Amino acid sequence: MPNADLAAQRALLKLADTDRRADSAAHQRAALPELGVIADGSKRAVELREKVALGDAEIGDIDSAGRKLDGEIESVRSRAARDEDRLASGSASPKEMESLQREVESLARRQASLEDDSLELMERRENADAGVNAVRGELTALTREIDAATVRRNDQWSDIDDELSRLALQRAVVAQAIPDDVMAIYERMRGAGKVAAAAMRGEQCGGCGMSLDRASLEEIRSAAADFVSRCPECSTLLVRNS
């Protein structure tokens, strides 16, 4: 095992504490509630924009059908007006007058039917317009919510990033006091996701919390002061005189 004087071992504990705080800050950064609000809100916003687009397309189709229907109604009215003018003039033969009368009646029924269709289209457009406006209102409110969450997230990220930068500088300074071979073991443990260094707490390992057996305790206690011990259970670097 490598050796490190008492100052270096205490620096090892400070390094472990610095890394724990950095890990906690990084976890906090990645787990802000605002991130969920932004992610879920953005997904919902996409769905709402699609609904608005579909609603606008439906309104466009209704308007197109309405213009076509208006044209048909106007054509029927014009034709009926011409027939009525001929009837009023009395210039047609009796047979033609009878035919014109039947056509005027037919055109009146056609006009009434077209106007009913037009009213139905108007109702459909009102409903479609109300639906799209409701979705737009929801989208506007959701956008404000996302924007507010984004501001809060950015503010918190700024604070956390400042803390991470400070801890990174502190880590660099503390690491200089630790021998390279001890740092190599520490980094290897940390890279494996384990507690890399901890203080002895009586008969317990400060890393895993396990009570050491008598033989392990005797071995650790009898070792030289600069000997860097390791927990027999979790392999954490143990500092005895913290």
C-alpha positions in Angstrom: 0.0 0.0 0.0 1.2 3.6 -0.6 2.1 5.9 2.1 1.0 9.5 2.9 1.8 11.7 5.8 -1.0 12.9 8.1 -1.4 16.2 6.2 -1.8 14.3 3.0 -4.3 11.9 4.5 -6.4 14.8 5.9 -6.2 16.4 2.4 -7.6 13.1 1.1 -10.6 13.5 3.4 -11.1 17.1 2.3 -10.9 15.9 -1.3 -13.5 13.3 -0.7 -15.8 16.0 0.9 -15.2 18.3 -2.0 -16.1 15.6 -4.5 -19.2 14.7 -2.5 -20.4 18.3 -2.6 -19.6 18.5 -6.3 -21.5 15.3 -7.0 -24.4 16.6 -4.9 -24.4 19.9 -6.8 -24.2 18.1 -10.2 -27.1 15.9 -9.2 -29.1 18.9 -8.1 -28.4 20.6 -11.4 -29.7 17.5 -13.3 -32.7 17.0 -11.1 -34.2 20.5 -10.9 -38.1 20.4 -10.9 -38.0 23.1 -13.6 -36.4 20.6 -16.0 -39.5 18.4 -15.9 -41.7 21.4 -16.3 -39.8 22.5 -19.4 -39.5 19.0 -20.9 -43.2 18.1 -20.3 -44.3 21.6 -21.3 -42.3 21.6 -24.5 -43.8 18.2 -25.5 -47.3 19.4 -24.7 -46.6 22.6 -26.7 -45.7 20.6 -29.8 -49.0 18.8 -29.5 -50.9 22.0 -29.0 -49.2 23.6 -32.1 -50.2 20.6 -34.1 -53.8 21.0 -32.9 -53.7 24.7 -33.9 -52.4 23.8 -37.3 -55.1 21.2 -37.8 -57.7 23.6 -36.6 -56.5 26.3 -38.9 -56.5 23.9 -41.8 -60.1 22.9 -41.0 -61.2 26.5 -40.9 -59.5 27.1 -44.2 -61.4 24.2 -45.7 -64.6 25.5 -44.3 -64.0 29.0 -45.6 -63.2 27.5 -49.0 -66.4 25.5 -49.0 -68.3 28.6 -47.8 -67.0 30.7 -50.7 -68.0 28.0 -53.2 -71.4 27.7 -51.6 -71.8 31.5 -51.7 -71.0 31.4 -55.4 -73.7 28.7 -56.0 -76.2 30.7 -54.0 -75.5 33.8 -56.0 -75.8 31.9 -59.2 -79.2 30.5 -58.2 -80.4 33.9 -57.2 -79.3 35.5 -60.4 -81.0 32.8 -62.5 -84.2 33.0 -60.4 -84.2 36.8 -60.9 -83.9 36.5 -64.6 -86.8 33.9 -64.7 -88.9 36.2 -62.5 -88.2 39.1 -64.8 -89.4 37.1 -67.8 -92.5 36.0 -65.9 -93.2 39.6 -65.0 -92.7 40.8 -68.6 -95.4 38.4 -69.9 -93.4 38.1 -73.1 -93.2 34.3 -73.0 -95.7 31.8 -74.3 -98.1 30.1 -71.9 -96.1 26.9 -72.1 -92.9 28.8 -71.5 -94.5 30.7 -68.6 -95.5 27.4 -67.0 -91.9 26.1 -67.4 -90.4 29.3 -66.0 -92.8 29.1 -63.0 -91.7 25.5 -62.3 -88.1 26.5 -62.6 -88.5 29.5 -60.3 -90.0 27.2 -57.7 -87.2 24.7 -58.1 -84.6 27.4 -57.8 -86.3 28.7 -54.6 -86.0 25.2 -53.1 -82.4 24.9 -54.3 -81.6 28.3 -52.8 -83.2 27.4 -49.5 -81.2 24.1 -49.4 -78.0 26.0 -50.2 -78.7 28.6 -47.5 -79.3 25.8 -45.0 -75.9 24.3 -45.9 -74.4 27.8 -45.6 -75.8 28.2 -42.0 -74.4 24.8 -41.1 -71.0 25.8 -42.5 -71.1 29.0 -40.4 -71.9 27.0 -37.3 -69.1 24.6 -38.0 -66.7 27.5 -38.5 -67.8 29.1 -35.2 -67.2 25.8 -33.4 -63.8 25.3 -35.1 -62.8 28.9 -34.4 -63.7 28.5 -30.7 -61.8 25.3 -30.5 -58.6 26.8 -32.1 -58.9 29.8 -29.9 -59.1 27.6 -26.8 -56.0 25.7 -27.8 -54.2 28.9 -28.6 -55.1 30.2 -25.1 -53.8 27.0 -23.5 -50.6 27.3 -25.6 -50.1 30.9 -24.5 -50.5 29.9 -20.8 -48.2 27.0 -21.3 -45.6 29.1 -23.1 -45.6 31.5 -20.1 -45.1 28.6 -17.7 -42.2 27.2 -19.7 -40.6 30.7 -20.0 -40.9 31.2 -16.2 -39.5 27.8 -15.5 -36.6 28.4 -18.0 -35.7 31.6 -16.1 -35.8 29.8 -12.8 -33.7 27.0 -14.2 -31.1 29.3 -15.6 -30.8 31.2 -12.4 -30.3 28.0 -10.4 -27.9 26.7 -13.0 -25.9 29.8 -12.7 -25.6 29.5 -9.0 -24.8 25.8 -9.2 -22.2 26.3 -11.9 -20.5 28.9 -9.8 -20.4 26.4 -6.9 -19.1 23.7 -9.2 -16.4 26.0 -10.5 -15.4 26.9 -7.0 -15.3 23.3 -5.9 -13.2 22.4 -9.0 -10.6 25.0 -8.1 -10.6 23.8 -4.5 -10.2 20.2 -5.7 -7.2 21.1 -7.8 -5.5 22.8 -4.8 -6.3 19.9 -2.4 -5.2 17.2 -4.8 -1.7 18.8 -5.0 -1.1 17.7 -1.4 -1.8 14.0 -2.1 0.8 11.6 -3.4 0.3 10.5 -7.0 0.0 6.8 -6.1 -2.7 7.5 -3.5 -4.5 9.8 -6.0 -4.5 7.0 -8.5 -6.2 4.6 -6.1 -8.6 7.3 -5.1 -9.6 8.1 -8.7 -10.0 4.5 -9.6 -12.3 3.9 -6.6 -14.3 7.1 -7.4 -14.5 6.1 -11.1 -16.1 2.8 -10.1 -18.8 4.7 -8.2 -17.5 3.8 -4.8 -16.7 5.8 -1.7 -13.0 6.5 -2.4 -11.8 7.8 1.0 -13.4 8.1 4.5 -12.4 8.5 8.1 -12.4 5.7 10.7 -15.2 6.2 13.1 -14.2 4.1 16.1 -14.4 0.5 14.9 -16.4 1.4 11.8 -15.5 2.3 8.3 -16.7 5.8 7.4 -17.3 4.6 3.8 -19.5 1.5 4.2 -20.4 1.8 7.8 -19.3 -1.7 8.5 -17.7 -2.6 11.9 -14.3 -4.1 11.2 -13.3 -7.4 12.7 -10.7 -7.6 15.5 -7.8 -8.7 13.2 -8.4 -5.9 10.7 -8.6 -3.3 13.5 -5.4 -4.6 15.0 -3.7 -4.5 11.7 -4.8 -0.9 11.0 -4.1 0.4 14.4 -0.6 -1.1 14.5 0.4 0.3 11.1 2.8 3.2 10.7 1.2 6.6 10.9 1.9 7.3 7.2 0.4 4.0 6.1 -2.8 4.4 4.1 -5.1 1.7 5.2 -8.1 0.3 3.3 -11.4 -1.1 4.5 -11.4 -4.9 4.1 -15.1 -4.7 3.2 -15.4 -1.9 0.7 -11.7 -1.1 -0.1 -12.2 2.6 0.9 -9.0 4.5 1.7 -9.2 4.9 5.5 -7.8 7.8 7.4 -7.3 7.0 11.1 -6.3 10.3 12.6 -8.8 12.7 11.0 
